[in-house]
Amino acid sequence: MNHALVFRSVMEYKLWSQYRAQADQSSPKRPNITPSQFQSWLCDLGLIMNIMMTFHKKYELGRLLGQGTFAKVYHARNLITGQHVAMKVIDKEKIMRVGLIDQIKREISVMSMVRHPNIVELYEVMASKNKIYFAMEFVKGGELFAKVSKGKLKEDLARKYFQQLIGAVDFCHSRGVYHRDLKPENLLLDENGDLKVSDFGLSALWESRKTDGLLHTMCGTPAYVAPEVINKKGYDGAKADIWSCGVILFVLLAGFLPFQDRNLIEMYRKISKAEFKYPAWFPPETRKLLSRILNPNPRTRISISKIMECHWFRKNYSPLSLPLPQASPEDDDDVEAAFIEDEDDESSNNNNNSIPTKVSCFNAFDIISLSSGFDLSPLFEKEKCPRQQARFTTTKEASLIVSKLEEIAQADSKFKVVKKNGGRVKLQGSKSGRKGQLGIDAEIFEVTSSFRIVEVKKTAGDTFEYMEFRDHDLKPSLKDIVWEWQQETSHDHEQQEES
């Protein structure tokens, strides 16, 4: 028996009975419940029941924290761990109707890439037929905006928040992520008074750039947006974020915006020329730094690395020793899974660590496409960083291949297995390298019942570190199961990431 549906039917009957009882009263008093109110109650009840059916085994929902056009955010508690989370509930039908699917997918991908002490963490994504659920870090202290709206902050406190903001933004940029909507309303404070960057709904990835190497979507909040974004001629996402950080620093120290005008066009004119005045209490060192950040020319605007070298910034600055991030719950398959309709309307948890015995199969066209002569990807992917990959053939069983990869990962504790699913093994480096932790995917494809192709590719980290591991650790360790390595045609270099 579906107890949730029974409960809903009883509640609907009680509400309807209450409505009819009041409507049928002969007293001159008007009914307290109107038909529209009754329908509204049923809609709310439907949402509550949907959430109950989704989370009754894992999450207990509490009060409503906030809501927007397409989503509501609730306080929730993990019944297994007791952890408090913020549960973002997105109406799948609404976002599909207005074409925001790609934006939600990008937000999931981005939040799984940027795990940092000063960034709100996404724990997991779940989905039902009608809803998408983000279980996120619950930040108790509220928005930084609420704090600064009461007036300017003391210099040391403003510097602390700015240091944490710059550290978080620098981390995002190193992962090829540009926030594009940095403002005090999107900066939260935890119970320890530390800053947390939130709301990556307007973020962009490095791969989103056009052929000119720039981003072109005009987005963000007018008072915090960079001049080059307003001019609609393309912009560097990193430089635009730096400008927004400068506006935030000004607001923290002054208590008001550097660029403000009732006339939006006039405000844009001031932003384009960086036309603003410093309050009298701003010391010369602060003015010098802000003048380099709020430089209307993005080519000569100061970089994050140079900001971190400034004397004002380095005062009482303790660079974070970043902890190893937890296994990321989302990859491309998981993002897509959030939009797959479940006929039973039950939630699908993306943290599935089991290995199905069935693996992907190659057909004749797949095999032909492996030939370098038939590889047409360079015609379409010239602007993207090449994904390093290698393939080998084997006659061994899939279970033996997976066991061998796990054995290699655990040798010298260089890697840990973060996910195994459908013939795919995801490895994550135990230590952070030049460009973060090395991430490697190995996927098994079945050609015949006794012949398989295994594709190994880098998904994160430094290319040269990957190549060294591939050539000196992976290949020698796999020699017992490899029949032959396919001739590699991938580049042996990678474009440098923007800071």
CORLINZI-V125925 format. One record per backbone hydrogen bond with DSSP energy under -0.5 kcal/mol. NH is the residue of the N-H (numbers start at 1). CO is the residue of the C=O. Records with the same first field share a line. If there is no record, write none. Layout:
NH=CO, CO
//
This chain:
3=1
6=2
7=3
8=4
9=5
10=6
11=7
12=8
13=9
14=10
15=11
16=12
17=13
18=14
19=15
20=16
21=17
22=18
23=19
24=20
25=22
34=32
38=34
39=35
40=36
41=37
42=38
43=39
44=40
45=41
46=42
47=43
48=44
49=45
50=46
51=47
52=48
53=49
54=50
55=51
56=52
58=55
59=55
60=77
61=59
62=75
65=73
66=73
68=71
72=89
73=66
74=87
75=63
76=85
77=60
78=83
79=58, 77
80=58
82=78
85=76
86=136
87=74, 85
88=86, 134
89=72, 87
90=88, 132
91=70
92=90, 130
93=130
95=91
96=92
97=93
98=94
99=96
100=95
104=100
105=101
106=102
107=103
108=104
109=105
110=106
111=107
112=108
113=109, 110
114=110
115=113
116=114
119=116
120=197
122=111
123=121, 135
124=135
126=133
127=348
128=131
132=90
133=126
134=88
135=124, 133
136=86, 134
137=121
138=84
139=137
140=138
141=189
142=139
144=184, 187
145=184
146=143
147=143
148=144
149=145
150=147
151=148
153=252
158=154
159=155
160=156
161=157
162=158
163=159
164=160
165=161
166=162
167=163
168=164
169=165
170=166
171=167
172=168
173=169
174=170
175=171, 172
176=173
177=172
178=204
186=183
187=184
188=186, 196
189=142
190=194
193=190
196=188
197=118
198=186
203=200
204=178
206=176
208=205
209=206
210=214
213=210
215=235
219=217
222=220
224=221
225=221, 222
229=226
230=226
231=227
232=229
233=228
235=215
237=235
240=236
241=237
242=238
243=239
244=240
245=241
246=242
247=243
248=244
249=245
250=246
251=247
252=248
253=249
254=250
255=251
260=258
264=262
267=263
268=264
269=265
270=266
271=267
272=268
273=269
274=271
275=270
276=274
282=279
287=283
288=284
289=285
290=286
291=287
292=288, 289
293=289
294=290
295=293
296=294
298=296
300=297
301=297
302=292
307=303
308=304
309=305, 306
310=306, 307
314=310
315=311, 312
317=314
319=317
322=320
335=331
336=332
337=333
338=334, 335
339=336
340=337
341=339
343=341
345=342
348=127
349=347
350=125
352=350
353=351
356=354
360=422, 444
362=446
367=363
368=364
369=365
370=366, 367
371=368
374=371
375=372
376=374
379=376
380=376, 377
381=377
384=381
388=386
390=456
392=454
393=484
394=452
401=397
402=398
403=399
404=400
405=401
406=402
407=403
408=404
409=405
410=406
411=407, 408
413=410
414=411
415=409
416=428
418=416, 426
419=426
421=424
424=421
425=442
426=419
427=425, 440
428=416
429=438
430=414
433=436
435=436
436=433
438=431
439=460
440=427
441=457
442=425
443=455
444=423
445=453
446=360
447=445, 451
448=451
451=448
452=394
453=445
454=392
455=443
456=390, 454
457=441
458=388
459=439
460=439
466=462
467=463
468=464
469=465
470=466
471=467
472=468
473=469
474=469
475=470
477=473
478=474
479=476
481=478
482=478
483=393
484=393
486=391
//
